[in-house]
């Protein structure tokens, strides 16, 4: 939020030294540090209390879960798109079956027993 560069900090310190004098400057800096620390702790405490009251953890968890679910749905759509039109044998549905799969050989039933008489 506030960016103070080194030259700006030096200018502020020189002005403070001229205004306050070398005897009061250490006490003033110590008091300033205490006040900045108190203000900082107050803001951190207020932020934590507000987040706790509005349930930010629950909202973050819900947003994370929704993002995970969206990713799963996208992956399912991708898998369905890739497997669309593929049969159990792994061949496209519009391709005719191979000759080995079409019908059993003459005289051979599904059990593999030859039913034709031998001549």
Biopython code that builds the backbone (N, CA, C, O; Angstrom):
import numpy as np
from Bio.PDB.StructureBuilder import StructureBuilder

atoms = [
    (1, "UNK", "N", (0.836, -1.174, 0.000)),
    (1, "UNK", "CA", (0.000, 0.000, 0.000)),
    (1, "UNK", "C", (0.885, 1.243, 0.000)),
    (1, "UNK", "O", (0.862, 2.026, -0.949)),
    (2, "UNK", "N", (1.663, 1.421, 1.065)),
    (2, "UNK", "CA", (2.589, 2.549, 1.112)),
    (2, "UNK", "C", (3.984, 2.018, 0.808)),
    (2, "UNK", "O", (4.452, 1.068, 1.437)),
    (3, "UNK", "N", (4.630, 2.634, -0.150)),
    (3, "UNK", "CA", (6.005, 2.258, -0.444)),
    (3, "UNK", "C", (6.908, 3.421, -0.087)),
    (3, "UNK", "O", (6.803, 4.518, -0.636)),
    (4, "UNK", "N", (7.795, 3.144, 0.848)),
    (4, "UNK", "CA", (8.753, 4.171, 1.259)),
    (4, "UNK", "C", (10.129, 3.661, 0.875)),
    (4, "UNK", "O", (10.582, 2.628, 1.368)),
    (5, "UNK", "N", (10.784, 4.389, -0.005)),
    (5, "UNK", "CA", (12.118, 3.983, -0.432)),
    (5, "UNK", "C", (13.155, 4.484, 0.578)),
    (5, "UNK", "O", (12.855, 5.276, 1.471)),
    (6, "UNK", "N", (14.366, 4.001, 0.404)),
    (6, "UNK", "CA", (15.424, 4.364, 1.343)),
    (6, "UNK", "C", (15.715, 5.866, 1.356)),
    (6, "UNK", "O", (15.857, 6.436, 2.438)),
    (7, "UNK", "N", (15.808, 6.527, 0.206)),
    (7, "UNK", "CA", (16.065, 7.984, 0.261)),
    (7, "UNK", "C", (14.946, 8.749, 0.979)),
    (7, "UNK", "O", (15.219, 9.707, 1.702)),
    (8, "UNK", "N", (13.695, 8.332, 0.786)),
    (8, "UNK", "CA", (12.592, 8.996, 1.484)),
    (8, "UNK", "C", (12.699, 8.790, 2.990)),
    (8, "UNK", "O", (12.416, 9.700, 3.769)),
    (9, "UNK", "N", (13.106, 7.599, 3.393)),
    (9, "UNK", "CA", (13.271, 7.301, 4.812)),
    (9, "UNK", "C", (14.399, 8.150, 5.416)),
    (9, "UNK", "O", (14.280, 8.618, 6.548)),
    (10, "UNK", "N", (15.465, 8.345, 4.685)),
    (10, "UNK", "CA", (16.585, 9.170, 5.164)),
    (10, "UNK", "C", (16.140, 10.612, 5.344)),
    (10, "UNK", "O", (16.498, 11.257, 6.330)),
    (11, "UNK", "N", (15.357, 11.123, 4.392)),
    (11, "UNK", "CA", (14.870, 12.502, 4.493)),
    (11, "UNK", "C", (13.985, 12.662, 5.721)),
    (11, "UNK", "O", (14.112, 13.646, 6.449)),
    (12, "UNK", "N", (13.096, 11.714, 5.956)),
    (12, "UNK", "CA", (12.204, 11.779, 7.127)),
    (12, "UNK", "C", (13.030, 11.742, 8.418)),
    (12, "UNK", "O", (12.750, 12.488, 9.355)),
    (13, "UNK", "N", (14.039, 10.879, 8.465)),
    (13, "UNK", "CA", (14.886, 10.795, 9.669)),
    (13, "UNK", "C", (15.667, 12.096, 9.907)),
    (13, "UNK", "O", (15.797, 12.533, 11.050)),
    (14, "UNK", "N", (16.178, 12.706, 8.859)),
    (14, "UNK", "CA", (16.925, 13.962, 9.014)),
    (14, "UNK", "C", (15.997, 15.064, 9.512)),
    (14, "UNK", "O", (16.375, 15.842, 10.388)),
    (15, "UNK", "N", (14.781, 15.139, 8.960)),
    (15, "UNK", "CA", (13.821, 16.160, 9.415)),
    (15, "UNK", "C", (13.441, 15.910, 10.870)),
    (15, "UNK", "O", (13.345, 16.850, 11.658)),
    (16, "UNK", "N", (13.223, 14.634, 11.231)),
    (16, "UNK", "CA", (12.880, 14.311, 12.617)),
    (16, "UNK", "C", (14.034, 14.673, 13.548)),
    (16, "UNK", "O", (13.802, 15.172, 14.649)),
    (17, "UNK", "N", (15.252, 14.433, 13.130)),
    (17, "UNK", "CA", (16.412, 14.772, 13.944)),
    (17, "UNK", "C", (16.513, 16.285, 14.135)),
    (17, "UNK", "O", (16.844, 16.752, 15.225)),
    (18, "UNK", "N", (16.231, 17.046, 13.089)),
    (18, "UNK", "CA", (16.291, 18.507, 13.198)),
    (18, "UNK", "C", (15.167, 19.064, 14.066)),
    (18, "UNK", "O", (15.375, 20.011, 14.825)),
    (19, "UNK", "N", (13.969, 18.471, 13.951)),
    (19, "UNK", "CA", (12.808, 18.994, 14.700)),
    (19, "UNK", "C", (12.871, 18.571, 16.164)),
    (19, "UNK", "O", (12.687, 19.399, 17.056)),
    (20, "UNK", "N", (13.128, 17.299, 16.416)),
    (20, "UNK", "CA", (13.081, 16.782, 17.779)),
    (20, "UNK", "C", (14.409, 16.946, 18.517)),
    (20, "UNK", "O", (14.428, 17.136, 19.733)),
    (21, "UNK", "N", (15.488, 16.873, 17.800)),
    (21, "UNK", "CA", (16.797, 16.936, 18.446)),
    (21, "UNK", "C", (17.283, 15.539, 18.770)),
    (21, "UNK", "O", (16.495, 14.596, 18.829)),
    (22, "UNK", "N", (18.592, 15.407, 18.982)),
    (22, "UNK", "CA", (19.165, 14.087, 19.237)),
    (22, "UNK", "C", (18.756, 13.478, 20.570)),
    (22, "UNK", "O", (18.820, 12.257, 20.713)),
    (23, "UNK", "N", (18.344, 14.263, 21.540)),
    (23, "UNK", "CA", (17.988, 13.707, 22.846)),
    (23, "UNK", "C", (16.574, 13.129, 22.869)),
    (23, "UNK", "O", (16.334, 12.166, 23.598)),
    (24, "UNK", "N", (15.630, 13.676, 22.102)),
    (24, "UNK", "CA", (14.246, 13.193, 22.115)),
    (24, "UNK", "C", (13.951, 12.192, 20.994)),
    (24, "UNK", "O", (12.928, 11.507, 21.038)),
    (25, "UNK", "N", (14.824, 12.098, 19.999)),
    (25, "UNK", "CA", (14.555, 11.244, 18.837)),
    (25, "UNK", "C", (14.424, 9.760, 19.197)),
    (25, "UNK", "O", (13.491, 9.123, 18.708)),
    (26, "UNK", "N", (15.306, 9.164, 20.028)),
    (26, "UNK", "CA", (15.143, 7.742, 20.353)),
    (26, "UNK", "C", (13.817, 7.442, 21.057)),
    (26, "UNK", "O", (13.179, 6.435, 20.752)),
    (27, "UNK", "N", (13.402, 8.275, 21.968)),
    (27, "UNK", "CA", (12.112, 8.065, 22.654)),
    (27, "UNK", "C", (10.943, 8.201, 21.698)),
    (27, "UNK", "O", (9.974, 7.447, 21.785)),
    (28, "UNK", "N", (11.030, 9.168, 20.778)),
    (28, "UNK", "CA", (9.951, 9.354, 19.805)),
    (28, "UNK", "C", (9.859, 8.148, 18.865)),
    (28, "UNK", "O", (8.757, 7.703, 18.543)),
    (29, "UNK", "N", (10.999, 7.616, 18.423)),
    (29, "UNK", "CA", (10.981, 6.441, 17.543)),
    (29, "UNK", "C", (10.427, 5.217, 18.265)),
    (29, "UNK", "O", (9.693, 4.420, 17.681)),
    (30, "UNK", "N", (10.788, 5.073, 19.547)),
    (30, "UNK", "CA", (10.278, 3.954, 20.332)),
    (30, "UNK", "C", (8.765, 4.051, 20.467)),
    (30, "UNK", "O", (8.060, 3.058, 20.289)),
    (31, "UNK", "N", (8.260, 5.246, 20.782)),
    (31, "UNK", "CA", (6.811, 5.458, 20.905)),
    (31, "UNK", "C", (6.117, 5.208, 19.574)),
    (31, "UNK", "O", (5.049, 4.597, 19.537)),
    (32, "UNK", "N", (6.712, 5.675, 18.485)),
    (32, "UNK", "CA", (6.145, 5.457, 17.153)),
    (32, "UNK", "C", (6.088, 3.964, 16.832)),
    (32, "UNK", "O", (5.093, 3.486, 16.287)),
    (33, "UNK", "N", (7.130, 3.238, 17.162)),
    (33, "UNK", "CA", (7.155, 1.779, 16.937)),
    (33, "UNK", "C", (6.071, 1.066, 17.720)),
    (33, "UNK", "O", (5.419, 0.159, 17.202)),
    (34, "UNK", "N", (5.871, 1.481, 18.992)),
    (34, "UNK", "CA", (4.815, 0.869, 19.807)),
    (34, "UNK", "C", (3.430, 1.112, 19.200)),
    (34, "UNK", "O", (2.603, 0.203, 19.130)),
    (35, "UNK", "N", (3.191, 2.358, 18.760)),
    (35, "UNK", "CA", (1.889, 2.676, 18.167)),
    (35, "UNK", "C", (1.652, 1.918, 16.859)),
    (35, "UNK", "O", (0.549, 1.425, 16.618)),
    (36, "UNK", "N", (2.668, 1.825, 16.028)),
    (36, "UNK", "CA", (2.540, 1.085, 14.760)),
    (36, "UNK", "C", (2.262, -0.392, 15.043)),
    (36, "UNK", "O", (1.437, -1.004, 14.365)),
    (37, "UNK", "N", (2.933, -0.963, 16.027)),
    (37, "UNK", "CA", (2.690, -2.354, 16.401)),
    (37, "UNK", "C", (1.278, -2.567, 16.897)),
    (37, "UNK", "O", (0.636, -3.550, 16.525)),
    (38, "UNK", "N", (0.776, -1.661, 17.737)),
    (38, "UNK", "CA", (-0.596, -1.780, 18.255)),
    (38, "UNK", "C", (-1.617, -1.681, 17.126)),
    (38, "UNK", "O", (-2.574, -2.454, 17.070)),
    (39, "UNK", "N", (-1.403, -0.731, 16.238)),
    (39, "UNK", "CA", (-2.332, -0.562, 15.115)),
    (39, "UNK", "C", (-2.313, -1.795, 14.221)),
    (39, "UNK", "O", (-3.362, -2.263, 13.778)),
    (40, "UNK", "N", (-1.135, -2.314, 13.961)),
    (40, "UNK", "CA", (-1.005, -3.506, 13.122)),
    (40, "UNK", "C", (-1.715, -4.704, 13.750)),
    (40, "UNK", "O", (-2.452, -5.413, 13.065)),
    (41, "UNK", "N", (-1.501, -4.935, 15.044)),
    (41, "UNK", "CA", (-2.174, -6.043, 15.733)),
    (41, "UNK", "C", (-3.682, -5.865, 15.726)),
    (41, "UNK", "O", (-4.421, -6.837, 15.571)),
    (42, "UNK", "N", (-4.152, -4.614, 15.893)),
    (42, "UNK", "CA", (-5.585, -4.345, 15.879)),
    (42, "UNK", "C", (-6.187, -4.696, 14.526)),
    (42, "UNK", "O", (-7.250, -5.314, 14.460)),
    (43, "UNK", "N", (-5.512, -4.305, 13.443)),
    (43, "UNK", "CA", (-6.016, -4.627, 12.110)),
    (43, "UNK", "C", (-6.022, -6.130, 11.853)),
    (43, "UNK", "O", (-6.969, -6.655, 11.267)),
    (44, "UNK", "N", (-4.976, -6.821, 12.287)),
    (44, "UNK", "CA", (-4.922, -8.273, 12.096)),
    (44, "UNK", "C", (-6.042, -8.953, 12.879)),
    (44, "UNK", "O", (-6.692, -9.867, 12.371)),
    (45, "UNK", "N", (-6.267, -8.509, 14.112)),
    (45, "UNK", "CA", (-7.335, -9.080, 14.934)),
    (45, "UNK", "C", (-8.704, -8.813, 14.320)),
    (45, "UNK", "O", (-9.551, -9.704, 14.264)),
    (46, "UNK", "N", (-8.916, -7.583, 13.862)),
    (46, "UNK", "CA", (-10.209, -7.250, 13.239)),
    (46, "UNK", "C", (-10.441, -8.070, 11.973)),
    (46, "UNK", "O", (-11.549, -8.553, 11.741)),
    (47, "UNK", "N", (-9.410, -8.228, 11.161)),
    (47, "UNK", "CA", (-9.529, -9.007, 9.925)),
    (47, "UNK", "C", (-9.875, -10.453, 10.235)),
    (47, "UNK", "O", (-10.751, -11.032, 9.592)),
    (48, "UNK", "N", (-9.197, -11.046, 11.216)),
    (48, "UNK", "CA", (-9.471, -12.436, 11.587)),
    (48, "UNK", "C", (-10.897, -12.595, 12.116)),
    (48, "UNK", "O", (-11.574, -13.573, 11.801)),
    (49, "UNK", "N", (-11.347, -11.634, 12.919)),
    (49, "UNK", "CA", (-12.697, -11.709, 13.463)),
    (49, "UNK", "C", (-13.748, -11.581, 12.367)),
    (49, "UNK", "O", (-14.742, -12.309, 12.367)),
    (50, "UNK", "N", (-13.533, -10.669, 11.447)),
    (50, "UNK", "CA", (-14.488, -10.500, 10.343)),
    (50, "UNK", "C", (-14.520, -11.747, 9.473)),
    (50, "UNK", "O", (-15.599, -12.205, 9.099)),
    (51, "UNK", "N", (-13.366, -12.303, 9.144)),
    (51, "UNK", "CA", (-13.327, -13.522, 8.340)),
    (51, "UNK", "C", (-14.019, -14.674, 9.052)),
    (51, "UNK", "O", (-14.722, -15.464, 8.421)),
    (52, "UNK", "N", (-13.826, -14.773, 10.356)),
    (52, "UNK", "CA", (-14.465, -15.840, 11.117)),
    (52, "UNK", "C", (-15.980, -15.660, 11.124)),
    (52, "UNK", "O", (-16.723, -16.635, 11.012)),
    (53, "UNK", "N", (-16.436, -14.426, 11.253)),
    (53, "UNK", "CA", (-17.871, -14.175, 11.303)),
    (53, "UNK", "C", (-18.562, -14.472, 9.981)),
    (53, "UNK", "O", (-19.668, -15.011, 9.971)),
    (54, "UNK", "N", (-17.938, -14.135, 8.889)),
    (54, "UNK", "CA", (-18.592, -14.372, 7.610)),
    (54, "UNK", "C", (-18.285, -15.756, 7.063)),
    (54, "UNK", "O", (-18.787, -16.125, 6.001)),
    (55, "UNK", "N", (-17.478, -16.519, 7.765)),
    (55, "UNK", "CA", (-17.209, -17.897, 7.369)),
    (55, "UNK", "C", (-16.322, -18.008, 6.143)),
    (55, "UNK", "O", (-16.618, -18.781, 5.231)),
    (56, "UNK", "N", (-15.265, -17.265, 6.110)),
    (56, "UNK", "CA", (-14.382, -17.294, 4.944)),
    (56, "UNK", "C", (-13.781, -18.674, 4.717)),
    (56, "UNK", "O", (-13.564, -19.070, 3.572)),
    (57, "UNK", "N", (-13.510, -19.408, 5.785)),
    (57, "UNK", "CA", (-12.949, -20.743, 5.602)),
    (57, "UNK", "C", (-13.940, -21.635, 4.868)),
    (57, "UNK", "O", (-13.559, -22.387, 3.972)),
    (58, "UNK", "N", (-15.212, -21.552, 5.248)),
    (58, "UNK", "CA", (-16.223, -22.356, 4.577)),
    (58, "UNK", "C", (-16.375, -21.944, 3.115)),
    (58, "UNK", "O", (-16.533, -22.794, 2.238)),
    (59, "UNK", "N", (-16.326, -20.651, 2.861)),
    (59, "UNK", "CA", (-16.454, -20.165, 1.485)),
    (59, "UNK", "C", (-15.252, -20.623, 0.659)),
    (59, "UNK", "O", (-15.413, -21.067, -0.478)),
    (60, "UNK", "N", (-14.057, -20.516, 1.224)),
    (60, "UNK", "CA", (-12.864, -20.968, 0.499)),
    (60, "UNK", "C", (-12.943, -22.466, 0.224)),
    (60, "UNK", "O", (-12.624, -22.905, -0.881)),
    (61, "UNK", "N", (-13.356, -23.244, 1.199)),
    (61, "UNK", "CA", (-13.473, -24.693, 1.033)),
    (61, "UNK", "C", (-14.507, -25.020, -0.041)),
    (61, "UNK", "O", (-14.279, -25.897, -0.875)),
    (62, "UNK", "N", (-15.632, -24.326, -0.026)),
    (62, "UNK", "CA", (-16.673, -24.567, -1.019)),
    (62, "UNK", "C", (-16.184, -24.203, -2.418)),
    (62, "UNK", "O", (-16.434, -24.941, -3.370)),
    (63, "UNK", "N", (-15.495, -23.079, -2.551)),
    (63, "UNK", "CA", (-14.960, -22.698, -3.862)),
    (63, "UNK", "C", (-13.943, -23.722, -4.364)),
    (63, "UNK", "O", (-13.908, -24.042, -5.552)),
    (64, "UNK", "N", (-13.118, -24.231, -3.451)),
    (64, "UNK", "CA", (-12.145, -25.250, -3.835)),
    (64, "UNK", "C", (-12.858, -26.514, -4.294)),
    (64, "UNK", "O", (-12.495, -27.100, -5.314)),
    (65, "UNK", "N", (-13.883, -26.941, -3.534)),
    (65, "UNK", "CA", (-14.626, -28.141, -3.901)),
    (65, "UNK", "C", (-15.322, -27.971, -5.241)),
    (65, "UNK", "O", (-15.344, -28.905, -6.042)),
    (66, "UNK", "N", (-15.893, -26.793, -5.503)),
    (66, "UNK", "CA", (-16.545, -26.546, -6.781)),
    (66, "UNK", "C", (-15.535, -26.587, -7.922)),
    (66, "UNK", "O", (-15.838, -27.096, -9.001)),
    (67, "UNK", "N", (-14.348, -26.060, -7.692)),
    (67, "UNK", "CA", (-13.319, -26.095, -8.726)),
    (67, "UNK", "C", (-12.905, -27.533, -9.022)),
    (67, "UNK", "O", (-12.689, -27.894, -10.179)),
    (68, "UNK", "N", (-12.794, -28.351, -7.980)),
    (68, "UNK", "CA", (-12.434, -29.752, -8.170)),
    (68, "UNK", "C", (-13.543, -30.474, -8.933)),
    (68, "UNK", "O", (-13.259, -31.255, -9.841)),
    (69, "UNK", "N", (-14.799, -30.221, -8.574)),
    (69, "UNK", "CA", (-15.921, -30.868, -9.261)),
    (69, "UNK", "C", (-15.987, -30.439, -10.726)),
    (69, "UNK", "O", (-16.263, -31.266, -11.596)),
    (70, "UNK", "N", (-15.740, -29.173, -11.010)),
    (70, "UNK", "CA", (-15.728, -28.703, -12.399)),
    (70, "UNK", "C", (-14.638, -29.415, -13.190)),
    (70, "UNK", "O", (-14.848, -29.787, -14.344)),
    (71, "UNK", "N", (-13.490, -29.604, -12.579)),
    (71, "UNK", "CA", (-12.395, -30.299, -13.248)),
    (71, "UNK", "C", (-12.768, -31.757, -13.517)),
    (71, "UNK", "O", (-12.475, -32.277, -14.594)),
    (72, "UNK", "N", (-13.412, -32.426, -12.553)),
    (72, "UNK", "CA", (-13.845, -33.804, -12.757)),
    (72, "UNK", "C", (-14.863, -33.908, -13.885)),
    (72, "UNK", "O", (-14.783, -34.818, -14.710)),
    (73, "UNK", "N", (-15.814, -32.990, -13.930)),
    (73, "UNK", "CA", (-16.809, -33.007, -15.003)),
    (73, "UNK", "C", (-16.152, -32.789, -16.357)),
    (73, "UNK", "O", (-16.527, -33.428, -17.340)),
    (74, "UNK", "N", (-15.177, -31.894, -16.417)),
    (74, "UNK", "CA", (-14.479, -31.657, -17.670)),
    (74, "UNK", "C", (-13.722, -32.897, -18.113)),
    (74, "UNK", "O", (-13.723, -33.237, -19.296)),
    (75, "UNK", "N", (-13.074, -33.575, -17.172)),
    (75, "UNK", "CA", (-12.351, -34.792, -17.504)),
    (75, "UNK", "C", (-13.300, -35.890, -17.975)),
    (75, "UNK", "O", (-12.988, -36.618, -18.917)),
    (76, "UNK", "N", (-14.464, -36.014, -17.320)),
    (76, "UNK", "CA", (-15.453, -37.009, -17.752)),
    (76, "UNK", "C", (-15.927, -36.720, -19.171)),
    (76, "UNK", "O", (-16.064, -37.638, -19.979)),
    (77, "UNK", "N", (-16.181, -35.439, -19.480)),
    (77, "UNK", "CA", (-16.595, -35.080, -20.841)),
    (77, "UNK", "C", (-15.509, -35.432, -21.844)),
    (77, "UNK", "O", (-15.802, -35.929, -22.931)),
    (78, "UNK", "N", (-14.254, -35.175, -21.484)),
    (78, "UNK", "CA", (-13.153, -35.493, -22.388)),
    (78, "UNK", "C", (-13.058, -36.995, -22.633)),
    (78, "UNK", "O", (-12.844, -37.434, -23.763)),
    (79, "UNK", "N", (-13.219, -37.780, -21.569)),
    (79, "UNK", "CA", (-13.146, -39.235, -21.709)),
    (79, "UNK", "C", (-14.301, -39.727, -22.568)),
    (79, "UNK", "O", (-14.106, -40.577, -23.436)),
    (80, "UNK", "N", (-15.503, -39.203, -22.338)),
    (80, "UNK", "CA", (-16.652, -39.614, -23.151)),
    (80, "UNK", "C", (-16.438, -39.242, -24.615)),
    (80, "UNK", "O", (-16.771, -40.025, -25.505)),
    (81, "UNK", "N", (-15.895, -38.078, -24.871)),
    (81, "UNK", "CA", (-15.665, -37.647, -26.245)),
    (81, "UNK", "C", (-14.641, -38.542, -26.936)),
    (81, "UNK", "O", (-14.775, -38.834, -28.124)),
    (82, "UNK", "N", (-13.629, -38.974, -26.208)),
    (82, "UNK", "CA", (-12.612, -39.843, -26.789)),
    (82, "UNK", "C", (-13.141, -41.243, -27.039)),
    (82, "UNK", "O", (-12.761, -41.880, -28.021)),
    (83, "UNK", "N", (-14.014, -41.734, -26.165)),
    (83, "UNK", "CA", (-14.524, -43.092, -26.307)),
    (83, "UNK", "C", (-15.825, -43.150, -27.082)),
    (83, "UNK", "O", (-16.370, -44.238, -27.262)),
    (84, "UNK", "N", (-16.336, -42.044, -27.541)),
    (84, "UNK", "CA", (-17.584, -42.027, -28.296)),
    (84, "UNK", "C", (-17.384, -42.772, -29.617)),
    (84, "UNK", "O", (-16.473, -42.458, -30.382)),
    (85, "UNK", "N", (-18.257, -43.778, -29.883)),
    (85, "UNK", "CA", (-18.165, -44.526, -31.124)),
    (85, "UNK", "C", (-17.226, -45.708, -31.058)),
    (85, "UNK", "O", (-16.966, -46.308, -32.101)),
    (86, "UNK", "N", (-16.709, -46.077, -29.932)),
    (86, "UNK", "CA", (-15.808, -47.217, -29.802)),
    (86, "UNK", "C", (-16.564, -48.340, -29.122)),
    (86, "UNK", "O", (-17.182, -48.129, -28.079)),
    (87, "UNK", "N", (-16.521, -49.551, -29.710)),
    (87, "UNK", "CA", (-17.211, -50.702, -29.135)),
    (87, "UNK", "C", (-16.345, -51.348, -28.074)),
    (87, "UNK", "O", (-15.258, -50.865, -27.757)),
    (88, "UNK", "N", (-16.845, -52.451, -27.530)),
    (88, "UNK", "CA", (-16.116, -53.159, -26.484)),
    (88, "UNK", "C", (-14.817, -53.735, -27.027)),
    (88, "UNK", "O", (-13.828, -53.824, -26.300)),
    (89, "UNK", "N", (-14.809, -54.133, -28.312)),
    (89, "UNK", "CA", (-13.604, -54.731, -28.894)),
    (89, "UNK", "C", (-12.541, -53.699, -29.183)),
    (89, "UNK", "O", (-11.412, -54.052, -29.525)),
    (90, "UNK", "N", (-12.880, -52.434, -29.053)),
    (90, "UNK", "CA", (-11.901, -51.401, -29.290)),
    (90, "UNK", "C", (-11.912, -50.887, -30.708)),
    (90, "UNK", "O", (-11.066, -50.074, -31.079)),
    (91, "UNK", "N", (-12.885, -51.359, -31.531)),
    (91, "UNK", "CA", (-12.985, -50.889, -32.906)),
    (91, "UNK", "C", (-14.138, -49.909, -33.001)),
    (91, "UNK", "O", (-15.093, -50.002, -32.230)),
    (92, "UNK", "N", (-14.066, -48.982, -33.922)),
    (92, "UNK", "CA", (-15.179, -48.046, -34.090)),
    (92, "UNK", "C", (-16.455, -48.788, -34.451)),
    (92, "UNK", "O", (-16.401, -49.825, -35.113)),
    (93, "UNK", "N", (-17.600, -48.271, -34.025)),
    (93, "UNK", "CA", (-18.881, -48.942, -34.222)),
    (93, "UNK", "C", (-19.257, -49.032, -35.686)),
    (93, "UNK", "O", (-19.959, -49.970, -36.062)),
    (94, "UNK", "N", (-18.831, -48.117, -36.525)),
    (94, "UNK", "CA", (-19.223, -48.146, -37.928)),
    (94, "UNK", "C", (-18.355, -49.087, -38.756)),
    (94, "UNK", "O", (-18.654, -49.303, -39.930)),
    (95, "UNK", "N", (-17.299, -49.651, -38.192)),
    (95, "UNK", "CA", (-16.433, -50.580, -38.915)),
    (95, "UNK", "C", (-17.018, -51.981, -38.841)),
    (95, "UNK", "O", (-17.398, -52.415, -37.753)),
    (96, "UNK", "N", (-17.110, -52.715, -39.961)),
    (96, "UNK", "CA", (-17.672, -54.070, -39.920)),
    (96, "UNK", "C", (-16.756, -55.002, -39.143)),
    (96, "UNK", "O", (-15.550, -54.766, -39.068)),
    (97, "UNK", "N", (-17.315, -56.058, -38.565)),
    (97, "UNK", "CA", (-16.475, -56.995, -37.801)),
    (97, "UNK", "C", (-15.515, -57.724, -38.721)),
    (97, "UNK", "O", (-15.768, -57.882, -39.916)),
    (98, "UNK", "N", (-14.421, -58.158, -38.148)),
    (98, "UNK", "CA", (-13.421, -58.875, -38.937)),
    (98, "UNK", "C", (-13.943, -60.259, -39.278)),
    (98, "UNK", "O", (-14.857, -60.737, -38.607)),
    (99, "UNK", "N", (-13.392, -60.937, -40.314)),
    (99, "UNK", "CA", (-13.880, -62.265, -40.700)),
    (99, "UNK", "C", (-13.768, -63.289, -39.576)),
    (99, "UNK", "O", (-14.593, -64.200, -39.504)),
    (100, "UNK", "N", (-12.776, -63.168, -38.700)),
    (100, "UNK", "CA", (-12.645, -64.129, -37.613)),
    (100, "UNK", "C", (-13.780, -63.981, -36.610)),
    (100, "UNK", "O", (-14.149, -64.956, -35.956)),
    (101, "UNK", "N", (-14.343, -62.785, -36.475)),
    (101, "UNK", "CA", (-15.382, -62.555, -35.482)),
    (101, "UNK", "C", (-16.785, -62.746, -36.045)),
    (101, "UNK", "O", (-17.736, -62.870, -35.273)),
    (102, "UNK", "N", (-16.945, -62.772, -37.370)),
    (102, "UNK", "CA", (-18.279, -62.727, -37.951)),
    (102, "UNK", "C", (-19.071, -63.994, -37.688)),
    (102, "UNK", "O", (-20.107, -63.917, -37.028)),
    (103, "UNK", "N", (-18.644, -65.155, -38.163)),
    (103, "UNK", "CA", (-19.369, -66.412, -37.957)),
    (103, "UNK", "C", (-18.376, -67.507, -37.662)),
    (103, "UNK", "O", (-17.213, -67.413, -38.054)),
    (104, "UNK", "N", (-18.817, -68.548, -36.975)),
    (104, "UNK", "CA", (-17.909, -69.679, -36.734)),
    (104, "UNK", "C", (-17.649, -70.432, -38.038)),
    (104, "UNK", "O", (-18.435, -70.348, -38.982)),
    (105, "UNK", "N", (-16.578, -71.142, -38.077)),
    (105, "UNK", "CA", (-16.227, -71.931, -39.259)),
    (105, "UNK", "C", (-17.265, -73.008, -39.496)),
    (105, "UNK", "O", (-17.957, -73.425, -38.566)),
    (106, "UNK", "N", (-17.378, -73.461, -40.734)),
    (106, "UNK", "CA", (-18.386, -74.471, -41.078)),
    (106, "UNK", "C", (-18.155, -75.725, -40.265)),
    (106, "UNK", "O", (-17.046, -76.258, -40.226)),
    (107, "UNK", "N", (-19.204, -76.193, -39.618)),
    (107, "UNK", "CA", (-19.119, -77.417, -38.843)),
    (107, "UNK", "C", (-18.635, -77.208, -37.423)),
    (107, "UNK", "O", (-18.568, -78.172, -36.660)),
    (108, "UNK", "N", (-18.302, -76.011, -37.045)),
    (108, "UNK", "CA", (-17.828, -75.762, -35.686)),
    (108, "UNK", "C", (-18.874, -74.917, -34.983)),
    (108, "UNK", "O", (-19.210, -73.825, -35.440)),
    (109, "UNK", "N", (-19.376, -75.415, -33.892)),
    (109, "UNK", "CA", (-20.337, -74.654, -33.107)),
    (109, "UNK", "C", (-19.599, -73.769, -32.114)),
    (109, "UNK", "O", (-18.369, -73.727, -32.078)),
    (110, "UNK", "N", (-20.369, -73.080, -31.330)),
    (110, "UNK", "CA", (-19.755, -72.202, -30.346)),
    (110, "UNK", "C", (-18.965, -72.984, -29.304)),
    (110, "UNK", "O", (-18.093, -72.425, -28.639)),
    (111, "UNK", "N", (-19.264, -74.281, -29.154)),
    (111, "UNK", "CA", (-18.543, -75.080, -28.173)),
    (111, "UNK", "C", (-17.235, -75.570, -28.717)),
    (111, "UNK", "O", (-16.407, -76.092, -27.970)),
    (112, "UNK", "N", (-17.029, -75.414, -30.013)),
    (112, "UNK", "CA", (-15.773, -75.837, -30.599)),
    (112, "UNK", "C", (-15.783, -77.290, -31.016)),
    (112, "UNK", "O", (-14.719, -77.825, -31.328)),
    (113, "UNK", "N", (-16.946, -77.977, -31.041)),
    (113, "UNK", "CA", (-17.046, -79.385, -31.403)),
    (113, "UNK", "C", (-17.474, -79.478, -32.860)),
    (113, "UNK", "O", (-18.396, -78.781, -33.283)),
    (114, "UNK", "N", (-16.810, -80.335, -33.632)),
    (114, "UNK", "CA", (-17.141, -80.503, -35.042)),
    (114, "UNK", "C", (-18.367, -81.411, -35.157)),
    (114, "UNK", "O", (-18.354, -82.549, -34.688)),
    (115, "UNK", "N", (-19.446, -80.884, -35.799)),
    (115, "UNK", "CA", (-20.690, -81.657, -35.892)),
    (115, "UNK", "C", (-20.912, -82.279, -37.248)),
    (115, "UNK", "O", (-21.899, -82.989, -37.438)),
    (116, "UNK", "N", (-20.021, -82.038, -38.209)),
    (116, "UNK", "CA", (-20.170, -82.646, -39.543)),
    (116, "UNK", "C", (-19.611, -84.059, -39.525)),
    (116, "UNK", "O", (-18.586, -84.344, -38.905)),
    (117, "UNK", "N", (-20.324, -84.934, -40.229)),
    (117, "UNK", "CA", (-19.806, -86.324, -40.301)),
    (117, "UNK", "C", (-18.539, -86.387, -41.148)),
    (117, "UNK", "O", (-18.395, -85.682, -42.146)),
    (118, "UNK", "N", (-17.656, -87.227, -40.729)),
    (118, "UNK", "CA", (-16.408, -87.385, -41.482)),
    (118, "UNK", "C", (-16.635, -88.476, -42.521)),
    (118, "UNK", "O", (-17.170, -89.532, -42.185)),
    (119, "UNK", "N", (-16.256, -88.260, -43.725)),
    (119, "UNK", "CA", (-16.608, -89.126, -44.774)),
    (119, "UNK", "C", (-15.748, -90.081, -45.314)),
    (119, "UNK", "O", (-16.130, -90.805, -46.234)),
]
sb = StructureBuilder()
sb.init_structure("model")
sb.init_model(0)
sb.init_chain("A")
sb.init_seg("    ")
for serial, (resi, resn, name, xyz) in enumerate(atoms, 1):
    if name == "N":
        sb.init_residue(resn, " ", resi, " ")
    sb.init_atom(name, np.array(xyz, "f"), 0.0, 1.0, " ", f" {name:<3s}", serial, name[0])
structure = sb.get_structure()
